């Protein structure tokens, strides 16, 4: 996956479109929702920030992944949930409002947590002598790609709510289509390389995905949270923002191998999330308390 027009322009553009579409569905009230769902939000954030990086670290060590692929897996674990988690949560009859809140907060929180986790991974797997971009630069780059489009979408919603309501769903579906086409183009562009790496990291990515969704679903239920919120959290931490991880690997770290786990995971997660959504929707028994 060479740094070309695809990775330098189209990937960040697709991510910006997705984040803008997310912003069209957000208001300040979504951030106030933290006070209404404190346990659900804290559970989702705890799993995302504290549990998933350790799970990725254990898998990287357990499978003996090469250093650059191990860093790529940790980079993926540190990335926030993807915008498509909202769509899958809706299909699975989850709490979509909780998804929106978690996505927004995680996108902002990762400006602090992602550089820390990534720098620790680089130091552990590649040594202190490796080149590590200054955290400030990473925060600024991620902020430009994520926060600005979200804020712009929120402003458009506030100023033109009618337009935002009409554009939100088509733009989100268009974003998913654009992202799918870009991932397909990236896979076709480096098919042989991806096949080589898939044999090395594919099973680790699949297990990380299953662990993410499994813990995301089981932990809220163990804490007596409503099933709809458990579904939402499972989708939120199981569907990672692979585009962001690929962008950082290629454009910030300038390392092709580090982008491979995110690319492989992105292909797997859409299948596993669809199966999970079908199962939980099919097995849903009776109404849940709000």
MODELLER restraints for C-alpha pairs under 7 A, 6 or more apart:
rsr = mdl.restraints
at = mdl.atoms
rsr.add(forms.Gaussian(group=physical.xy_distance, feature=features.Distance(at['CA:1:A'], at['CA:186:A']), mean=6.67, stdev=0.5))
rsr.add(forms.Gaussian(group=physical.xy_distance, feature=features.Distance(at['CA:1:A'], at['CA:190:A']), mean=5.77, stdev=0.5))
rsr.add(forms.Gaussian(group=physical.xy_distance, feature=features.Distance(at['CA:1:A'], at['CA:256:A']), mean=5.88, stdev=0.5))
rsr.add(forms.Gaussian(group=physical.xy_distance, feature=features.Distance(at['CA:2:A'], at['CA:256:A']), mean=6.73, stdev=0.5))
rsr.add(forms.Gaussian(group=physical.xy_distance, feature=features.Distance(at['CA:3:A'], at['CA:250:A']), mean=6.29, stdev=0.5))
rsr.add(forms.Gaussian(group=physical.xy_distance, feature=features.Distance(at['CA:7:A'], at['CA:247:A']), mean=6.77, stdev=0.5))
rsr.add(forms.Gaussian(group=physical.xy_distance, feature=features.Distance(at['CA:8:A'], at['CA:251:A']), mean=6.95, stdev=0.5))
rsr.add(forms.Gaussian(group=physical.xy_distance, feature=features.Distance(at['CA:11:A'], at['CA:243:A']), mean=6.72, stdev=0.5))
rsr.add(forms.Gaussian(group=physical.xy_distance, feature=features.Distance(at['CA:11:A'], at['CA:247:A']), mean=6.89, stdev=0.5))
rsr.add(forms.Gaussian(group=physical.xy_distance, feature=features.Distance(at['CA:12:A'], at['CA:145:A']), mean=6.63, stdev=0.5))
rsr.add(forms.Gaussian(group=physical.xy_distance, feature=features.Distance(at['CA:12:A'], at['CA:247:A']), mean=6.84, stdev=0.5))
rsr.add(forms.Gaussian(group=physical.xy_distance, feature=features.Distance(at['CA:14:A'], at['CA:175:A']), mean=6.55, stdev=0.5))
rsr.add(forms.Gaussian(group=physical.xy_distance, feature=features.Distance(at['CA:14:A'], at['CA:178:A']), mean=6.54, stdev=0.5))
rsr.add(forms.Gaussian(group=physical.xy_distance, feature=features.Distance(at['CA:14:A'], at['CA:179:A']), mean=6.07, stdev=0.5))
rsr.add(forms.Gaussian(group=physical.xy_distance, feature=features.Distance(at['CA:15:A'], at['CA:243:A']), mean=6.58, stdev=0.5))
rsr.add(forms.Gaussian(group=physical.xy_distance, feature=features.Distance(at['CA:16:A'], at['CA:145:A']), mean=5.85, stdev=0.5))
rsr.add(forms.Gaussian(group=physical.xy_distance, feature=features.Distance(at['CA:16:A'], at['CA:146:A']), mean=6.49, stdev=0.5))
rsr.add(forms.Gaussian(group=physical.xy_distance, feature=features.Distance(at['CA:16:A'], at['CA:149:A']), mean=5.75, stdev=0.5))
rsr.add(forms.Gaussian(group=physical.xy_distance, feature=features.Distance(at['CA:17:A'], at['CA:175:A']), mean=6.16, stdev=0.5))
rsr.add(forms.Gaussian(group=physical.xy_distance, feature=features.Distance(at['CA:18:A'], at['CA:83:A']), mean=6.62, stdev=0.5))
rsr.add(forms.Gaussian(group=physical.xy_distance, feature=features.Distance(at['CA:18:A'], at['CA:172:A']), mean=6.39, stdev=0.5))
rsr.add(forms.Gaussian(group=physical.xy_distance, feature=features.Distance(at['CA:18:A'], at['CA:175:A']), mean=5.36, stdev=0.5))
rsr.add(forms.Gaussian(group=physical.xy_distance, feature=features.Distance(at['CA:19:A'], at['CA:146:A']), mean=6.09, stdev=0.5))
rsr.add(forms.Gaussian(group=physical.xy_distance, feature=features.Distance(at['CA:19:A'], at['CA:149:A']), mean=5.52, stdev=0.5))
rsr.add(forms.Gaussian(group=physical.xy_distance, feature=features.Distance(at['CA:19:A'], at['CA:150:A']), mean=5.17, stdev=0.5))
rsr.add(forms.Gaussian(group=physical.xy_distance, feature=features.Distance(at['CA:20:A'], at['CA:149:A']), mean=4.50, stdev=0.5))
rsr.add(forms.Gaussian(group=physical.xy_distance, feature=features.Distance(at['CA:20:A'], at['CA:150:A']), mean=4.87, stdev=0.5))
rsr.add(forms.Gaussian(group=physical.xy_distance, feature=features.Distance(at['CA:20:A'], at['CA:152:A']), mean=6.61, stdev=0.5))
rsr.add(forms.Gaussian(group=physical.xy_distance, feature=features.Distance(at['CA:20:A'], at['CA:153:A']), mean=4.85, stdev=0.5))
rsr.add(forms.Gaussian(group=physical.xy_distance, feature=features.Distance(at['CA:21:A'], at['CA:153:A']), mean=6.52, stdev=0.5))
rsr.add(forms.Gaussian(group=physical.xy_distance, feature=features.Distance(at['CA:21:A'], at['CA:168:A']), mean=5.70, stdev=0.5))
rsr.add(forms.Gaussian(group=physical.xy_distance, feature=features.Distance(at['CA:21:A'], at['CA:171:A']), mean=5.86, stdev=0.5))
rsr.add(forms.Gaussian(group=physical.xy_distance, feature=features.Distance(at['CA:21:A'], at['CA:172:A']), mean=5.48, stdev=0.5))
rsr.add(forms.Gaussian(group=physical.xy_distance, feature=features.Distance(at['CA:22:A'], at['CA:83:A']), mean=6.83, stdev=0.5))
rsr.add(forms.Gaussian(group=physical.xy_distance, feature=features.Distance(at['CA:22:A'], at['CA:150:A']), mean=6.35, stdev=0.5))
rsr.add(forms.Gaussian(group=physical.xy_distance, feature=features.Distance(at['CA:23:A'], at['CA:150:A']), mean=4.18, stdev=0.5))
rsr.add(forms.Gaussian(group=physical.xy_distance, feature=features.Distance(at['CA:23:A'], at['CA:151:A']), mean=6.26, stdev=0.5))
rsr.add(forms.Gaussian(group=physical.xy_distance, feature=features.Distance(at['CA:23:A'], at['CA:152:A']), mean=6.92, stdev=0.5))
rsr.add(forms.Gaussian(group=physical.xy_distance, feature=features.Distance(at['CA:23:A'], at['CA:153:A']), mean=4.04, stdev=0.5))
rsr.add(forms.Gaussian(group=physical.xy_distance, feature=features.Distance(at['CA:23:A'], at['CA:154:A']), mean=4.77, stdev=0.5))
rsr.add(forms.Gaussian(group=physical.xy_distance, feature=features.Distance(at['CA:24:A'], at['CA:153:A']), mean=4.47, stdev=0.5))
rsr.add(forms.Gaussian(group=physical.xy_distance, feature=features.Distance(at['CA:24:A'], at['CA:154:A']), mean=5.36, stdev=0.5))
rsr.add(forms.Gaussian(group=physical.xy_distance, feature=features.Distance(at['CA:24:A'], at['CA:156:A']), mean=6.83, stdev=0.5))
rsr.add(forms.Gaussian(group=physical.xy_distance, feature=features.Distance(at['CA:24:A'], at['CA:157:A']), mean=5.37, stdev=0.5))
rsr.add(forms.Gaussian(group=physical.xy_distance, feature=features.Distance(at['CA:24:A'], at['CA:164:A']), mean=5.60, stdev=0.5))
rsr.add(forms.Gaussian(group=physical.xy_distance, feature=features.Distance(at['CA:24:A'], at['CA:168:A']), mean=5.80, stdev=0.5))
rsr.add(forms.Gaussian(group=physical.xy_distance, feature=features.Distance(at['CA:25:A'], at['CA:168:A']), mean=6.63, stdev=0.5))
rsr.add(forms.Gaussian(group=physical.xy_distance, feature=features.Distance(at['CA:26:A'], at['CA:154:A']), mean=5.82, stdev=0.5))
rsr.add(forms.Gaussian(group=physical.xy_distance, feature=features.Distance(at['CA:27:A'], at['CA:154:A']), mean=6.17, stdev=0.5))
rsr.add(forms.Gaussian(group=physical.xy_distance, feature=features.Distance(at['CA:30:A'], at['CA:101:A']), mean=5.74, stdev=0.5))
rsr.add(forms.Gaussian(group=physical.xy_distance, feature=features.Distance(at['CA:31:A'], at['CA:101:A']), mean=6.37, stdev=0.5))
rsr.add(forms.Gaussian(group=physical.xy_distance, feature=features.Distance(at['CA:34:A'], at['CA:41:A']), mean=6.44, stdev=0.5))
rsr.add(forms.Gaussian(group=physical.xy_distance, feature=features.Distance(at['CA:40:A'], at['CA:229:A']), mean=6.84, stdev=0.5))
rsr.add(forms.Gaussian(group=physical.xy_distance, feature=features.Distance(at['CA:41:A'], at['CA:102:A']), mean=6.53, stdev=0.5))
rsr.add(forms.Gaussian(group=physical.xy_distance, feature=features.Distance(at['CA:43:A'], at['CA:220:A']), mean=6.92, stdev=0.5))
rsr.add(forms.Gaussian(group=physical.xy_distance, feature=features.Distance(at['CA:44:A'], at['CA:233:A']), mean=5.70, stdev=0.5))
rsr.add(forms.Gaussian(group=physical.xy_distance, feature=features.Distance(at['CA:48:A'], at['CA:237:A']), mean=6.05, stdev=0.5))
rsr.add(forms.Gaussian(group=physical.xy_distance, feature=features.Distance(at['CA:52:A'], at['CA:77:A']), mean=5.82, stdev=0.5))
rsr.add(forms.Gaussian(group=physical.xy_distance, feature=features.Distance(at['CA:52:A'], at['CA:212:A']), mean=6.77, stdev=0.5))
rsr.add(forms.Gaussian(group=physical.xy_distance, feature=features.Distance(at['CA:53:A'], at['CA:74:A']), mean=6.05, stdev=0.5))
rsr.add(forms.Gaussian(group=physical.xy_distance, feature=features.Distance(at['CA:53:A'], at['CA:77:A']), mean=5.32, stdev=0.5))
rsr.add(forms.Gaussian(group=physical.xy_distance, feature=features.Distance(at['CA:53:A'], at['CA:78:A']), mean=6.40, stdev=0.5))
rsr.add(forms.Gaussian(group=physical.xy_distance, feature=features.Distance(at['CA:56:A'], at['CA:73:A']), mean=6.25, stdev=0.5))
rsr.add(forms.Gaussian(group=physical.xy_distance, feature=features.Distance(at['CA:56:A'], at['CA:74:A']), mean=5.82, stdev=0.5))
rsr.add(forms.Gaussian(group=physical.xy_distance, feature=features.Distance(at['CA:56:A'], at['CA:77:A']), mean=6.45, stdev=0.5))
rsr.add(forms.Gaussian(group=physical.xy_distance, feature=features.Distance(at['CA:56:A'], at['CA:208:A']), mean=6.50, stdev=0.5))
rsr.add(forms.Gaussian(group=physical.xy_distance, feature=features.Distance(at['CA:57:A'], at['CA:74:A']), mean=6.58, stdev=0.5))
rsr.add(forms.Gaussian(group=physical.xy_distance, feature=features.Distance(at['CA:59:A'], at['CA:204:A']), mean=6.26, stdev=0.5))
rsr.add(forms.Gaussian(group=physical.xy_distance, feature=features.Distance(at['CA:60:A'], at['CA:70:A']), mean=5.24, stdev=0.5))
rsr.add(forms.Gaussian(group=physical.xy_distance, feature=features.Distance(at['CA:63:A'], at['CA:204:A']), mean=6.98, stdev=0.5))
rsr.add(forms.Gaussian(group=physical.xy_distance, feature=features.Distance(at['CA:67:A'], at['CA:125:A']), mean=5.18, stdev=0.5))
rsr.add(forms.Gaussian(group=physical.xy_distance, feature=features.Distance(at['CA:67:A'], at['CA:126:A']), mean=6.24, stdev=0.5))
rsr.add(forms.Gaussian(group=physical.xy_distance, feature=features.Distance(at['CA:68:A'], at['CA:257:A']), mean=5.99, stdev=0.5))
rsr.add(forms.Gaussian(group=physical.xy_distance, feature=features.Distance(at['CA:68:A'], at['CA:258:A']), mean=5.35, stdev=0.5))
rsr.add(forms.Gaussian(group=physical.xy_distance, feature=features.Distance(at['CA:69:A'], at['CA:257:A']), mean=6.06, stdev=0.5))
rsr.add(forms.Gaussian(group=physical.xy_distance, feature=features.Distance(at['CA:69:A'], at['CA:258:A']), mean=5.32, stdev=0.5))
rsr.add(forms.Gaussian(group=physical.xy_distance, feature=features.Distance(at['CA:69:A'], at['CA:261:A']), mean=6.54, stdev=0.5))
rsr.add(forms.Gaussian(group=physical.xy_distance, feature=features.Distance(at['CA:71:A'], at['CA:121:A']), mean=5.57, stdev=0.5))
rsr.add(forms.Gaussian(group=physical.xy_distance, feature=features.Distance(at['CA:71:A'], at['CA:122:A']), mean=6.21, stdev=0.5))
rsr.add(forms.Gaussian(group=physical.xy_distance, feature=features.Distance(at['CA:71:A'], at['CA:125:A']), mean=6.91, stdev=0.5))
rsr.add(forms.Gaussian(group=physical.xy_distance, feature=features.Distance(at['CA:71:A'], at['CA:258:A']), mean=6.35, stdev=0.5))
rsr.add(forms.Gaussian(group=physical.xy_distance, feature=features.Distance(at['CA:72:A'], at['CA:258:A']), mean=4.12, stdev=0.5))
rsr.add(forms.Gaussian(group=physical.xy_distance, feature=features.Distance(at['CA:72:A'], at['CA:259:A']), mean=5.98, stdev=0.5))
rsr.add(forms.Gaussian(group=physical.xy_distance, feature=features.Distance(at['CA:72:A'], at['CA:261:A']), mean=5.70, stdev=0.5))
rsr.add(forms.Gaussian(group=physical.xy_distance, feature=features.Distance(at['CA:72:A'], at['CA:262:A']), mean=7.00, stdev=0.5))
rsr.add(forms.Gaussian(group=physical.xy_distance, feature=features.Distance(at['CA:73:A'], at['CA:261:A']), mean=5.52, stdev=0.5))
rsr.add(forms.Gaussian(group=physical.xy_distance, feature=features.Distance(at['CA:74:A'], at['CA:118:A']), mean=6.81, stdev=0.5))
rsr.add(forms.Gaussian(group=physical.xy_distance, feature=features.Distance(at['CA:74:A'], at['CA:121:A']), mean=6.69, stdev=0.5))
rsr.add(forms.Gaussian(group=physical.xy_distance, feature=features.Distance(at['CA:75:A'], at['CA:118:A']), mean=5.82, stdev=0.5))
rsr.add(forms.Gaussian(group=physical.xy_distance, feature=features.Distance(at['CA:75:A'], at['CA:245:A']), mean=6.14, stdev=0.5))
rsr.add(forms.Gaussian(group=physical.xy_distance, feature=features.Distance(at['CA:76:A'], at['CA:242:A']), mean=6.62, stdev=0.5))
rsr.add(forms.Gaussian(group=physical.xy_distance, feature=features.Distance(at['CA:76:A'], at['CA:245:A']), mean=5.59, stdev=0.5))
rsr.add(forms.Gaussian(group=physical.xy_distance, feature=features.Distance(at['CA:76:A'], at['CA:262:A']), mean=5.77, stdev=0.5))
rsr.add(forms.Gaussian(group=physical.xy_distance, feature=features.Distance(at['CA:78:A'], at['CA:114:A']), mean=5.15, stdev=0.5))
rsr.add(forms.Gaussian(group=physical.xy_distance, feature=features.Distance(at['CA:78:A'], at['CA:117:A']), mean=6.58, stdev=0.5))
rsr.add(forms.Gaussian(group=physical.xy_distance, feature=features.Distance(at['CA:79:A'], at['CA:110:A']), mean=6.71, stdev=0.5))
rsr.add(forms.Gaussian(group=physical.xy_distance, feature=features.Distance(at['CA:79:A'], at['CA:114:A']), mean=6.56, stdev=0.5))
rsr.add(forms.Gaussian(group=physical.xy_distance, feature=features.Distance(at['CA:79:A'], at['CA:240:A']), mean=6.29, stdev=0.5))
rsr.add(forms.Gaussian(group=physical.xy_distance, feature=features.Distance(at['CA:79:A'], at['CA:241:A']), mean=5.88, stdev=0.5))
rsr.add(forms.Gaussian(group=physical.xy_distance, feature=features.Distance(at['CA:79:A'], at['CA:244:A']), mean=6.98, stdev=0.5))
rsr.add(forms.Gaussian(group=physical.xy_distance, feature=features.Distance(at['CA:79:A'], at['CA:245:A']), mean=6.39, stdev=0.5))
rsr.add(forms.Gaussian(group=physical.xy_distance, feature=features.Distance(at['CA:80:A'], at['CA:103:A']), mean=6.96, stdev=0.5))
rsr.add(forms.Gaussian(group=physical.xy_distance, feature=features.Distance(at['CA:80:A'], at['CA:106:A']), mean=5.41, stdev=0.5))
rsr.add(forms.Gaussian(group=physical.xy_distance, feature=features.Distance(at['CA:80:A'], at['CA:107:A']), mean=5.71, stdev=0.5))
rsr.add(forms.Gaussian(group=physical.xy_distance, feature=features.Distance(at['CA:80:A'], at['CA:110:A']), mean=6.51, stdev=0.5))
rsr.add(forms.Gaussian(group=physical.xy_distance, feature=features.Distance(at['CA:80:A'], at['CA:240:A']), mean=5.84, stdev=0.5))
rsr.add(forms.Gaussian(group=physical.xy_distance, feature=features.Distance(at['CA:80:A'], at['CA:241:A']), mean=5.76, stdev=0.5))
rsr.add(forms.Gaussian(group=physical.xy_distance, feature=features.Distance(at['CA:81:A'], at['CA:103:A']), mean=5.85, stdev=0.5))
rsr.add(forms.Gaussian(group=physical.xy_distance, feature=features.Distance(at['CA:81:A'], at['CA:236:A']), mean=5.12, stdev=0.5))
rsr.add(forms.Gaussian(group=physical.xy_distance, feature=features.Distance(at['CA:81:A'], at['CA:237:A']), mean=5.65, stdev=0.5))
rsr.add(forms.Gaussian(group=physical.xy_distance, feature=features.Distance(at['CA:81:A'], at['CA:239:A']), mean=5.54, stdev=0.5))
rsr.add(forms.Gaussian(group=physical.xy_distance, feature=features.Distance(at['CA:81:A'], at['CA:240:A']), mean=4.34, stdev=0.5))
rsr.add(forms.Gaussian(group=physical.xy_distance, feature=features.Distance(at['CA:81:A'], at['CA:241:A']), mean=5.30, stdev=0.5))
rsr.add(forms.Gaussian(group=physical.xy_distance, feature=features.Distance(at['CA:82:A'], at['CA:239:A']), mean=5.59, stdev=0.5))
rsr.add(forms.Gaussian(group=physical.xy_distance, feature=features.Distance(at['CA:82:A'], at['CA:240:A']), mean=4.95, stdev=0.5))
rsr.add(forms.Gaussian(group=physical.xy_distance, feature=features.Distance(at['CA:82:A'], at['CA:241:A']), mean=4.18, stdev=0.5))
rsr.add(forms.Gaussian(group=physical.xy_distance, feature=features.Distance(at['CA:85:A'], at['CA:235:A']), mean=5.35, stdev=0.5))
rsr.add(forms.Gaussian(group=physical.xy_distance, feature=features.Distance(at['CA:85:A'], at['CA:236:A']), mean=5.49, stdev=0.5))
rsr.add(forms.Gaussian(group=physical.xy_distance, feature=features.Distance(at['CA:85:A'], at['CA:239:A']), mean=5.83, stdev=0.5))
rsr.add(forms.Gaussian(group=physical.xy_distance, feature=features.Distance(at['CA:86:A'], at['CA:96:A']), mean=5.81, stdev=0.5))
rsr.add(forms.Gaussian(group=physical.xy_distance, feature=features.Distance(at['CA:86:A'], at['CA:99:A']), mean=5.85, stdev=0.5))
rsr.add(forms.Gaussian(group=physical.xy_distance, feature=features.Distance(at['CA:86:A'], at['CA:100:A']), mean=6.83, stdev=0.5))
rsr.add(forms.Gaussian(group=physical.xy_distance, feature=features.Distance(at['CA:88:A'], at['CA:235:A']), mean=6.91, stdev=0.5))
rsr.add(forms.Gaussian(group=physical.xy_distance, feature=features.Distance(at['CA:88:A'], at['CA:273:A']), mean=6.95, stdev=0.5))
rsr.add(forms.Gaussian(group=physical.xy_distance, feature=features.Distance(at['CA:88:A'], at['CA:277:A']), mean=6.45, stdev=0.5))
rsr.add(forms.Gaussian(group=physical.xy_distance, feature=features.Distance(at['CA:89:A'], at['CA:95:A']), mean=6.89, stdev=0.5))
rsr.add(forms.Gaussian(group=physical.xy_distance, feature=features.Distance(at['CA:89:A'], at['CA:96:A']), mean=6.05, stdev=0.5))
rsr.add(forms.Gaussian(group=physical.xy_distance, feature=features.Distance(at['CA:89:A'], at['CA:231:A']), mean=6.65, stdev=0.5))
rsr.add(forms.Gaussian(group=physical.xy_distance, feature=features.Distance(at['CA:89:A'], at['CA:232:A']), mean=5.51, stdev=0.5))
rsr.add(forms.Gaussian(group=physical.xy_distance, feature=features.Distance(at['CA:89:A'], at['CA:235:A']), mean=6.13, stdev=0.5))
rsr.add(forms.Gaussian(group=physical.xy_distance, feature=features.Distance(at['CA:90:A'], at['CA:96:A']), mean=6.03, stdev=0.5))
rsr.add(forms.Gaussian(group=physical.xy_distance, feature=features.Distance(at['CA:91:A'], at['CA:277:A']), mean=6.21, stdev=0.5))
rsr.add(forms.Gaussian(group=physical.xy_distance, feature=features.Distance(at['CA:92:A'], at['CA:277:A']), mean=4.36, stdev=0.5))
rsr.add(forms.Gaussian(group=physical.xy_distance, feature=features.Distance(at['CA:92:A'], at['CA:278:A']), mean=6.52, stdev=0.5))
rsr.add(forms.Gaussian(group=physical.xy_distance, feature=features.Distance(at['CA:92:A'], at['CA:280:A']), mean=6.13, stdev=0.5))
rsr.add(forms.Gaussian(group=physical.xy_distance, feature=features.Distance(at['CA:92:A'], at['CA:281:A']), mean=4.88, stdev=0.5))
rsr.add(forms.Gaussian(group=physical.xy_distance, feature=features.Distance(at['CA:93:A'], at['CA:228:A']), mean=6.60, stdev=0.5))
rsr.add(forms.Gaussian(group=physical.xy_distance, feature=features.Distance(at['CA:93:A'], at['CA:281:A']), mean=6.37, stdev=0.5))
rsr.add(forms.Gaussian(group=physical.xy_distance, feature=features.Distance(at['CA:94:A'], at['CA:228:A']), mean=4.26, stdev=0.5))
rsr.add(forms.Gaussian(group=physical.xy_distance, feature=features.Distance(at['CA:94:A'], at['CA:229:A']), mean=6.13, stdev=0.5))
rsr.add(forms.Gaussian(group=physical.xy_distance, feature=features.Distance(at['CA:94:A'], at['CA:231:A']), mean=5.05, stdev=0.5))
rsr.add(forms.Gaussian(group=physical.xy_distance, feature=features.Distance(at['CA:94:A'], at['CA:232:A']), mean=4.96, stdev=0.5))
rsr.add(forms.Gaussian(group=physical.xy_distance, feature=features.Distance(at['CA:95:A'], at['CA:228:A']), mean=5.12, stdev=0.5))
rsr.add(forms.Gaussian(group=physical.xy_distance, feature=features.Distance(at['CA:95:A'], at['CA:229:A']), mean=5.28, stdev=0.5))
rsr.add(forms.Gaussian(group=physical.xy_distance, feature=features.Distance(at['CA:95:A'], at['CA:232:A']), mean=5.39, stdev=0.5))
rsr.add(forms.Gaussian(group=physical.xy_distance, feature=features.Distance(at['CA:96:A'], at['CA:232:A']), mean=6.52, stdev=0.5))
rsr.add(forms.Gaussian(group=physical.xy_distance, feature=features.Distance(at['CA:98:A'], at['CA:232:A']), mean=6.65, stdev=0.5))
rsr.add(forms.Gaussian(group=physical.xy_distance, feature=features.Distance(at['CA:99:A'], at['CA:232:A']), mean=5.69, stdev=0.5))
rsr.add(forms.Gaussian(group=physical.xy_distance, feature=features.Distance(at['CA:99:A'], at['CA:236:A']), mean=6.28, stdev=0.5))
rsr.add(forms.Gaussian(group=physical.xy_distance, feature=features.Distance(at['CA:111:A'], at['CA:139:A']), mean=5.25, stdev=0.5))
rsr.add(forms.Gaussian(group=physical.xy_distance, feature=features.Distance(at['CA:111:A'], at['CA:142:A']), mean=6.71, stdev=0.5))
rsr.add(forms.Gaussian(group=physical.xy_distance, feature=features.Distance(at['CA:111:A'], at['CA:143:A']), mean=6.89, stdev=0.5))
rsr.add(forms.Gaussian(group=physical.xy_distance, feature=features.Distance(at['CA:115:A'], at['CA:135:A']), mean=5.73, stdev=0.5))
rsr.add(forms.Gaussian(group=physical.xy_distance, feature=features.Distance(at['CA:115:A'], at['CA:138:A']), mean=6.73, stdev=0.5))
rsr.add(forms.Gaussian(group=physical.xy_distance, feature=features.Distance(at['CA:119:A'], at['CA:132:A']), mean=6.87, stdev=0.5))
rsr.add(forms.Gaussian(group=physical.xy_distance, feature=features.Distance(at['CA:156:A'], at['CA:164:A']), mean=6.61, stdev=0.5))
rsr.add(forms.Gaussian(group=physical.xy_distance, feature=features.Distance(at['CA:157:A'], at['CA:164:A']), mean=5.06, stdev=0.5))
rsr.add(forms.Gaussian(group=physical.xy_distance, feature=features.Distance(at['CA:187:A'], at['CA:194:A']), mean=6.97, stdev=0.5))
rsr.add(forms.Gaussian(group=physical.xy_distance, feature=features.Distance(at['CA:201:A'], at['CA:261:A']), mean=6.69, stdev=0.5))
rsr.add(forms.Gaussian(group=physical.xy_distance, feature=features.Distance(at['CA:202:A'], at['CA:264:A']), mean=6.58, stdev=0.5))
rsr.add(forms.Gaussian(group=physical.xy_distance, feature=features.Distance(at['CA:205:A'], at['CA:261:A']), mean=6.62, stdev=0.5))
rsr.add(forms.Gaussian(group=physical.xy_distance, feature=features.Distance(at['CA:205:A'], at['CA:265:A']), mean=5.52, stdev=0.5))
rsr.add(forms.Gaussian(group=physical.xy_distance, feature=features.Distance(at['CA:206:A'], at['CA:265:A']), mean=6.93, stdev=0.5))
rsr.add(forms.Gaussian(group=physical.xy_distance, feature=features.Distance(at['CA:206:A'], at['CA:268:A']), mean=6.69, stdev=0.5))
rsr.add(forms.Gaussian(group=physical.xy_distance, feature=features.Distance(at['CA:209:A'], at['CA:238:A']), mean=5.88, stdev=0.5))
rsr.add(forms.Gaussian(group=physical.xy_distance, feature=features.Distance(at['CA:209:A'], at['CA:269:A']), mean=6.56, stdev=0.5))
rsr.add(forms.Gaussian(group=physical.xy_distance, feature=features.Distance(at['CA:212:A'], at['CA:237:A']), mean=6.03, stdev=0.5))
rsr.add(forms.Gaussian(group=physical.xy_distance, feature=features.Distance(at['CA:212:A'], at['CA:238:A']), mean=4.95, stdev=0.5))
rsr.add(forms.Gaussian(group=physical.xy_distance, feature=features.Distance(at['CA:213:A'], at['CA:234:A']), mean=4.63, stdev=0.5))
rsr.add(forms.Gaussian(group=physical.xy_distance, feature=features.Distance(at['CA:213:A'], at['CA:235:A']), mean=6.49, stdev=0.5))
rsr.add(forms.Gaussian(group=physical.xy_distance, feature=features.Distance(at['CA:213:A'], at['CA:237:A']), mean=6.60, stdev=0.5))
rsr.add(forms.Gaussian(group=physical.xy_distance, feature=features.Distance(at['CA:213:A'], at['CA:238:A']), mean=4.63, stdev=0.5))
rsr.add(forms.Gaussian(group=physical.xy_distance, feature=features.Distance(at['CA:214:A'], at['CA:234:A']), mean=6.89, stdev=0.5))
rsr.add(forms.Gaussian(group=physical.xy_distance, feature=features.Distance(at['CA:216:A'], at['CA:230:A']), mean=6.79, stdev=0.5))
rsr.add(forms.Gaussian(group=physical.xy_distance, feature=features.Distance(at['CA:216:A'], at['CA:233:A']), mean=5.43, stdev=0.5))
rsr.add(forms.Gaussian(group=physical.xy_distance, feature=features.Distance(at['CA:216:A'], at['CA:234:A']), mean=3.93, stdev=0.5))
rsr.add(forms.Gaussian(group=physical.xy_distance, feature=features.Distance(at['CA:216:A'], at['CA:237:A']), mean=6.45, stdev=0.5))
rsr.add(forms.Gaussian(group=physical.xy_distance, feature=features.Distance(at['CA:217:A'], at['CA:230:A']), mean=4.90, stdev=0.5))
rsr.add(forms.Gaussian(group=physical.xy_distance, feature=features.Distance(at['CA:217:A'], at['CA:231:A']), mean=5.88, stdev=0.5))
rsr.add(forms.Gaussian(group=physical.xy_distance, feature=features.Distance(at['CA:217:A'], at['CA:233:A']), mean=6.59, stdev=0.5))
rsr.add(forms.Gaussian(group=physical.xy_distance, feature=features.Distance(at['CA:217:A'], at['CA:234:A']), mean=4.75, stdev=0.5))
rsr.add(forms.Gaussian(group=physical.xy_distance, feature=features.Distance(at['CA:220:A'], at['CA:230:A']), mean=5.20, stdev=0.5))
rsr.add(forms.Gaussian(group=physical.xy_distance, feature=features.Distance(at['CA:221:A'], at['CA:227:A']), mean=6.63, stdev=0.5))
rsr.add(forms.Gaussian(group=physical.xy_distance, feature=features.Distance(at['CA:221:A'], at['CA:230:A']), mean=6.23, stdev=0.5))
rsr.add(forms.Gaussian(group=physical.xy_distance, feature=features.Distance(at['CA:226:A'], at['CA:288:A']), mean=6.52, stdev=0.5))
rsr.add(forms.Gaussian(group=physical.xy_distance, feature=features.Distance(at['CA:226:A'], at['CA:289:A']), mean=6.38, stdev=0.5))
rsr.add(forms.Gaussian(group=physical.xy_distance, feature=features.Distance(at['CA:226:A'], at['CA:290:A']), mean=6.97, stdev=0.5))
rsr.add(forms.Gaussian(group=physical.xy_distance, feature=features.Distance(at['CA:227:A'], at['CA:288:A']), mean=6.75, stdev=0.5))
rsr.add(forms.Gaussian(group=physical.xy_distance, feature=features.Distance(at['CA:239:A'], at['CA:269:A']), mean=6.23, stdev=0.5))
rsr.add(forms.Gaussian(group=physical.xy_distance, feature=features.Distance(at['CA:242:A'], at['CA:262:A']), mean=5.01, stdev=0.5))
rsr.add(forms.Gaussian(group=physical.xy_distance, feature=features.Distance(at['CA:242:A'], at['CA:263:A']), mean=6.63, stdev=0.5))
rsr.add(forms.Gaussian(group=physical.xy_distance, feature=features.Distance(at['CA:242:A'], at['CA:266:A']), mean=5.78, stdev=0.5))
rsr.add(forms.Gaussian(group=physical.xy_distance, feature=features.Distance(at['CA:245:A'], at['CA:259:A']), mean=6.76, stdev=0.5))
rsr.add(forms.Gaussian(group=physical.xy_distance, feature=features.Distance(at['CA:245:A'], at['CA:262:A']), mean=6.17, stdev=0.5))
rsr.add(forms.Gaussian(group=physical.xy_distance, feature=features.Distance(at['CA:246:A'], at['CA:259:A']), mean=4.72, stdev=0.5))
rsr.add(forms.Gaussian(group=physical.xy_distance, feature=features.Distance(at['CA:246:A'], at['CA:262:A']), mean=6.15, stdev=0.5))
rsr.add(forms.Gaussian(group=physical.xy_distance, feature=features.Distance(at['CA:249:A'], at['CA:255:A']), mean=5.61, stdev=0.5))
rsr.add(forms.Gaussian(group=physical.xy_distance, feature=features.Distance(at['CA:249:A'], at['CA:256:A']), mean=6.79, stdev=0.5))
rsr.add(forms.Gaussian(group=physical.xy_distance, feature=features.Distance(at['CA:249:A'], at['CA:258:A']), mean=5.54, stdev=0.5))
rsr.add(forms.Gaussian(group=physical.xy_distance, feature=features.Distance(at['CA:249:A'], at['CA:259:A']), mean=5.19, stdev=0.5))
rsr.add(forms.Gaussian(group=physical.xy_distance, feature=features.Distance(at['CA:250:A'], at['CA:256:A']), mean=5.92, stdev=0.5))
rsr.add(forms.Gaussian(group=physical.xy_distance, feature=features.Distance(at['CA:250:A'], at['CA:259:A']), mean=6.61, stdev=0.5))
